[in-house]
Amino acid sequence: MNTQKQFPIEQVISVTHRVLLTREVNKIPELLSWFAGESVFTHQWTQWAAQATPAIMEQHPFLALISLAHVTPANYAVEVGKIRHQYGDSVMLTRSVDAW
């Protein structure tokens, strides 16, 4: 079982901040399913995101520094670019079998 996997930062932030920051919404269940170790369906996103967020934030405390209060549909692409520039394009997540 692979316990580490790289995900685009905007997908991770979409989970931890509960704000869709990715255009690839269909990838959110992939992240949550991998992290949970089981299939996560659309109606379960918020439940699994809430469960995964503390573990993700513990692994990557810098995520707590990211504020999305100023992100709008008009500036979305620019703001994602800024986040990627400052923190990188992706985040390596570690799934802990003990966390679930």
N, C-alpha and C positions, 0 to 999 in steps of 0.2 A: 504494500500500500504506500503510495507516494504521500509523504507528509509535508512536502513543500511544493508550492506552485506560484508562478508569477502571474499577476493580473494587472491590467491597465489601471493606472491610478484613479481615473475617473469612475471606473466600476467600483473600486474599493470605497471611494468617497460616497458614491451613490448609496452604498450599503450603510456606512457608518454615520452619514449625515442625513439619511432619509430624504435626499433631494436628488432627482434624476439629473445627473451631470454627464451621462453618456447617451449617445445616440443609439448605441447597441443595447437596447433594453433587453433583448432576448439573451444577452450574456449574463444578466444578473442571476437568473436561476442556476446557471452553470457555476458561478462563484459560490452561491449559497449551498448548492447541492454538494460541491466538492468539500466545502468547509464542514458541512453537517455530516457528510459521509452517507447521505441518502438523497433520494430524489425530493426536491423542493418544488412545489407547484405555485403558480401565480398567487393564489389566495393565501399562501403561507409566507410570502416574502417578508411582511412586516414582523411576523413572529420570529422567523429565523434571523432576520437582520438584527432584531433586538438581542437575540441570544449570542450572535457572533460579534457584535460591536465591542463589548468589553475585551474579548480576547484579541481582536484586531488592534484595538487602541493600546493594549498592553504591549503588543509586539512593535507597534509603530506610534509612539507618543506624539510625534510631529503632526499626526492627523488631527489632533485636538486643536492645533494652532490655526487650522484652515477655517476661515469664515466664508460662508457662502451668502451672507445677508445681502451683498451688493450684486449678486449674479442675477441677470435678467435674460429673457430670451434674446434680447438685442445684443448683449455683450457676452453671451455664453462662450462662444468660440475663443474670444480674446482671453477670458478668465481661465478657461481650461489650459490655454497656452501658457499663461503665467504660472499656473500651478505646476504644469509639467516642467517648465523651465526651472522653477525653484526646487521642486522635490523629485523630479525624474518622471519618466514615462510610465513606470510600473512599480508595483510593490510585491515583494516576495512574502507570501503568507505561509505560515506554518500551522498545520492542523494538528491539534493535540487530541489524541484519542481520549484522554482523561477529561477534556473540557466538556464533552457531551455525555 
